[in-house]
Amino acid sequence: MGYNPVDMGRRIATIRKKCGFSQFDLAEALYVSNSYISKIENGIREPSLAFMSTFSELTGTSLEYLIVGKKEAKDVRQLLGKTIAALCDLEKEL
């Protein structure tokens, strides 16, 4: 795990799609061109700090995840909590 602009672009594209934004919609929301979004998502251009900060806020994604792909501890805790709850429910059924 480390910084790779192509991988970062893929993460940005995936998050954009999960949030229901087209490239055009995201470009409008962030006051940039559609071409700029495309170049970022394809790893051709690195996004500005302003872009990253606003994209992070807009999508509720940590900068650390966007930049290097590291999951937040909060995400891991949520997953662990759901798993424990499911196991407790299963234990009650047995």
C-alpha positions as CSV (number, residue, x, y, z in Angstrom):
1,M,0.0,0.0,0.0
2,G,1.4,3.4,-1.0
3,Y,0.6,6.3,-3.2
4,N,-0.1,5.4,-6.8
5,P,-2.1,8.0,-8.9
6,V,-3.7,5.2,-11.0
7,D,-5.0,3.4,-8.0
8,M,-6.1,6.7,-6.4
9,G,-8.0,7.5,-9.6
10,R,-9.7,4.1,-9.5
11,R,-10.8,4.7,-5.9
12,I,-12.2,8.1,-6.8
13,A,-14.1,6.7,-9.7
14,T,-15.5,3.9,-7.6
15,I,-16.6,6.2,-4.8
16,R,-18.1,8.7,-7.3
17,K,-20.2,5.9,-8.9
18,K,-21.3,4.5,-5.4
19,C,-22.4,8.0,-4.5
20,G,-24.5,8.2,-7.7
21,F,-22.5,11.0,-9.4
22,S,-21.7,11.0,-13.1
23,Q,-18.4,12.6,-14.1
24,F,-20.4,15.6,-15.3
25,D,-22.4,15.9,-12.0
26,L,-19.2,15.7,-9.9
27,A,-17.4,18.3,-12.1
28,E,-20.3,20.7,-11.6
29,A,-20.4,20.1,-7.8
30,L,-16.6,20.7,-7.5
31,Y,-16.4,23.5,-10.1
32,V,-14.0,21.7,-12.3
33,S,-14.2,20.4,-15.9
34,N,-15.4,17.0,-16.9
35,S,-12.1,16.4,-18.6
36,Y,-10.3,17.1,-15.3
37,I,-12.4,14.4,-13.5
38,S,-11.6,11.9,-16.3
39,K,-7.9,12.6,-16.2
40,I,-7.8,12.1,-12.4
41,E,-9.8,8.8,-12.6
42,N,-7.4,7.5,-15.3
43,G,-4.3,8.5,-13.3
44,I,-3.2,10.9,-16.0
45,R,-3.4,14.0,-13.7
46,E,-3.1,14.3,-10.0
47,P,-5.9,16.2,-8.2
48,S,-5.4,19.4,-6.4
49,L,-5.6,19.5,-2.6
50,A,-8.8,21.6,-2.9
51,F,-10.3,18.9,-5.1
52,M,-9.3,16.1,-2.7
53,S,-10.6,18.0,0.4
54,T,-13.9,18.8,-1.2
55,F,-14.4,15.3,-2.7
56,S,-13.6,13.8,0.7
57,E,-16.2,16.0,2.4
58,L,-18.8,15.4,-0.4
59,T,-18.5,11.7,-0.3
60,G,-17.7,11.1,3.4
61,T,-14.4,9.4,2.5
62,S,-11.2,9.9,4.4
63,L,-8.3,11.5,2.6
64,E,-6.1,8.6,3.8
65,Y,-8.3,6.1,2.0
66,L,-8.4,8.3,-1.2
67,I,-4.7,8.8,-1.3
68,V,-3.2,5.4,-0.2
69,G,-6.2,3.1,0.1
70,K,-6.0,2.6,3.8
71,K,-9.3,1.8,5.4
72,E,-10.3,3.8,8.4
73,A,-10.3,2.2,11.8
74,K,-13.9,3.3,12.1
75,D,-14.8,1.1,9.0
76,V,-13.1,-1.9,10.5
77,R,-14.9,-1.3,13.9
78,Q,-18.3,-1.0,12.2
79,L,-17.6,-4.3,10.3
80,L,-16.5,-6.0,13.4
81,G,-19.5,-4.8,15.3
82,K,-21.9,-6.1,12.6
83,T,-20.1,-9.4,12.6
84,I,-20.3,-9.8,16.4
85,A,-24.0,-8.9,16.3
86,A,-24.6,-11.5,13.6
87,L,-22.8,-14.1,15.6
88,C,-24.8,-13.2,18.8
89,D,-28.0,-13.6,16.8
90,L,-26.8,-17.0,15.5
91,E,-25.9,-18.1,19.0
92,K,-29.4,-17.2,20.2
93,E,-30.9,-19.3,17.4
94,L,-28.9,-22.4,18.4
